[in-house]
Amino acid sequence: MGRCKFNEKWFEEDTFWGWLEKAGGYEARCRLSRKAFILGTMGAKALESHMRSQKYIRYSVAASGTTTMPILFERSGLKSSASVASTSHQTALTGFVSPPETQKAEVLWVLHTMSSFIRSGLLQLLLLGFFVVMAFFGFFQSCTVEHKRSLIRRWSPPTGLFIPPSTCFCINDSYILDNSIPSDQLAEILERRGKEYKKHQARTSSILNTLLFAPSNSPLQYPIQGFTVRPMVPTLIPGLALHTQKRSSYKVLLNVTRGILSLGTPRDEDVVNGSRKNLIILETDSLAEMNKLLAKVTYTSTVYHIHTGDLVHFMCEVHQAVFPIVIRQPTLPVLFDIGTAISDQVTVTTKTFMRYKELKLLIRSLRQHYKDMTLIVADDTHEPEKIIEENVLHYIMPGGQGWFAGRTLAVSQVTTKYFLWVDDDFLFTEKTKIEDLVEVMEATPMLDVVGGSVDGNQFYFSINYDEGDGVTGGCLEKKNNRRFHSVPNFPQCHLVSGVVNFFLARTDAVNRVRFDPKLKRVGHPEFFMDGLGQLMVATCSHVSISHQPRMMKPEYKIFRHPTSEEQDSKKRLYHYKNYLKCIRFG
């Protein structure tokens, strides 16, 4: 079988209209994604295969707010009772064209309006309007069925100023992370990373992210936000209605892709044929009857998923709208009994390695201000010493497991609503008012992490992140001492992306992000990078802790600073795990 040539007749097919371009004798191009592809021996099947690709779906729903859905209606005459057609039936599109009786009534209405203004200065304008209406009716009646079909088929919601995602720009002094990969391994790693990123997108993307446009001057009423259903549980769609002028008949269409539609009670379904389908067509000669039927339409998802969505296409004549349904399994609340004492609300956590002198000073200072508060210590010293202190939980790890592994272990053992992270060489002072940080968190439920200051220095930062085009990777810039705005009712606190190693955090929120154990010696902003978009972070200037004098033992210095190989390993982690093209720490 030879190669297939591009067929110009494909432009006339509903399935390919709006996105297909000719790229050559044997090639086609997608107008949305700008991707060209060879037809090979598949012909039209190659176009259909492209339409099933994730890239086409992502661009098409973002550009138009809807997916392509060719529907033909067969004109079956006026009906005195409601009827429903399933997806297996086709009706001519002429069913959406007003019948002659309706057109006659509309002309009489124009004449009646003119007579009421016969003495006004608007007569000439109304006469002009009358002839325009008459010319339109004459034109539309003279159209062939195919021409009418073409006119309505080519209507689509406005696209606005949607700009498809493009590759991000690496600012000056950014580190290009491809350079951290050995050249003989780069191609293989990029391919493997790309496949993993597609799996990530499949897990995290949702039809609920589709860009939708509200139609102007539409007679369709529908819920635009807040309609949530449980998986596979029939639920009435609230607010469906049709508001239009009197017609001799009324016809609406409802279509979904991930569920079924039905008309409420079994009694209604006995009257209606074709119920419990993903597409139903309602037709009746009474607007009141139509709205009664719309008030009974229920939606049921057909596939179990704990958090996904569906889009409902709602159409009448040339009007169409799309609205979302959120499909979500309700979650059980996890509540903490915070009691009345601060020790019931907060646990102090730290990680230590070969610094027992500093750790004991930390414990002593804690006891001076909070004698009953629990302290959790994660310790990966190669030759550990036992810490036997009241209200101190000492977890000994295998030697040299690393900084983030210890942080993860310590936080995993917290049973209180909040934990306070401190370094093992900090000192509690009269300015270390944990209650003040708790007050901020309790008054601002949206916050997950609130940082203080260390010897008066807050060390906060913001993160600018551009996802890019999803192919070459994103661009990230960390900006020190940059903040957004103050926390409501707390002018001494400001929203940021990351804070210093002295912070109060919600235990459940941090456990969802965790500290990556691959970071062994140096790491702090990496936790907030992983939590970007998941954790709301603030920094407050009115709570502080002190730092002990830095006196490193020679044997500790050997482990204190990362080697060049460990620094390169961290860059490779950014490149692969965070799917970054470049990074800049400002």
Salt bridges, closest charged atoms under 4 A:
GLU8 OE2 - LYS22 NZ 3.24
ASP14 OD2 - ARG149 NH2 2.46
ASP14 OD1 - ARG153 NE 3.31
GLU21 OE1 - ARG29 NH1 3.79
GLU21 OE2 - ARG31 NE 3.82
GLU21 OE1 - ARG34 NH1 3.46
GLU48 OE1 - LYS45 NZ 3.75
GLU146 OE2 - ARG149 NH1 3.02
ASP178 OD1 - HIS575 NE2 2.73
GLU188 OE2 - ARG192 NH1 3.44
GLU191 OE2 - LYS195 NZ 3.64
ASP268 OD1 - LYS296 NZ 3.21
GLU269 OE1 - ARG276 NE 3.73
GLU283 OE1 - LYS251 NZ 3.89
GLU317 OE2 - ARG247 NE 2.97
ASP379 OD2 - HIS394 NE2 3.01
ASP380 OD1 - LYS351 NZ 2.59
ASP424 OD1 - ARG355 NH2 2.49
ASP425 OD2 - ARG355 NH1 3.48
ASP425 OD2 - HIS547 NE2 3.23
GLU442 OE2 - LYS417 NZ 2.82
GLU477 OE1 - LYS479 NZ 3.94
GLU477 OE2 - ARG584 NH1 2.93
ASP516 OD2 - LYS577 NZ 2.86
GLU526 OE2 - LYS570 NZ 3.52
ASP530 OD2 - LYS577 NZ 2.77
GLU565 OE2 - ARG572 NH2 2.69
GLU566 OE2 - ARG521 NE 3.07
